[in-house]
Amino acid sequence: SNAARKAAVAPDTDVEEAHHHLRFALRRTRTMCETASTASSRARVDSFLSAPAGHAFVVFGSSGSGKTFLMSKVVVEAAAANVKAGSGWKGCVCARFLGTSAASSAVRPLLL
């Protein structure tokens, strides 16, 4: 039907937005280097993710301290672990980097 053809070619803005943020994370991990500080922070994030305690994990710091690189590294590694052959399904990785697209330019819509 005509409606089915339109649906088949209509862009899915949610999927496009998810791809945007994953590509952003991939670019960050390729263009930035891990420091001792981000490696230590990554270990804490990994520990939290392996045994979540039912509360949020907050990453904060001054401008240029490595927050974006840290989260990019975590996102890329988590996504890679989910698709590794033989590892089985471990869940879904959903990441949004504030201010990197029109749809992520404000915090409120990201939380809804």
N, C-alpha and C positions, 0 to 999 in steps of 0.2 A: 504494500500500500504506500501511498504518498507520505503518510505520517511516519511509517517505518523507515523509509529512505531518508527523510529529514533527520530522524533520531540517530540514524547510523552515521551521519556525517556531521552532526552538530557537535561542536566542541564541548567537552566537559570541563567547565571552569575549575571545579574542585580538583580534578586530576591534573590539569595544567598548573594550578597553584602548587600542588604537592610536588610535581616535577621541578618547578622553579626552585623550591626550597632545598630539595635534594641536590640539584645541580649546584646551588650556592654552596652547600656544605662540601661537595666534592672539590669545587674550585678552591675553597679556603684550605682544605687539607693538602692540596697540591702546591699552593703558593706560600704557605707559612710553615715555620719549623717549630717543633715541640721544644719547650724549655723544661728545665728541672721543675719549675713551679707548675706548669700545665700537666706534666707527667704525674706529679703528686696529686693534683686535683683530679686527674682522670682516674687514678686508682680509687679515690674516694667515691667518684660517680659510679665506677664499675661495682664497687662494694654495695652501694645503695641499690643499684639495679638488680644485683643478684639476690638481694633479700630486702625488698621494699618494706618499710615500716608503717605504711598507711598514711604517710604525710609527704608533703612536697619537699623536693630537693631544690634549694635556691642557689644559683650561681650569681655572684655579684663581685664587683671590683671596679677600679678606676678605668678610665678610657685607656685602651692600649695594653691592658693587663693580660689579655689572652682568652677572654670569655668566649668570644665567637669562635676562635680556633678550637678551644676545648669542646664546646658543644658540637661543632662540625665534626671533629674527630670521633666523638661518641656516637653521633648519628650515623656516620659512614660505617664505623665498625659494627654497630648494631644491625644495620641493614645488610651488611655483608654476611654476618653470622646467620641471619634469617634465610639467606639463599644458598648458603654453603651446601654442597651436595651431601646428602645423607644425614644432615643435622636435624631434620624434622622441623616442623613449624613451631616457632617460638613466640609468635605474636606479630604485632604490627608496629612499625616505626613511623611516627608522625612528628614532624618537626616544622616549626615556623620560626623564621628569623625576622624579628621586628624591623620594619623599615626597608625591606629589600624588594618589595613589590607594592603596587597600589593597594592590593587587598590586605597587606600586612603593615600599612602605614600608621595604624593606631592599635593600641593594645586591646581595647574593648571587643572589637569584632573577632579577634583571635581567641578570646575566652568563651565565646558563645558557641 
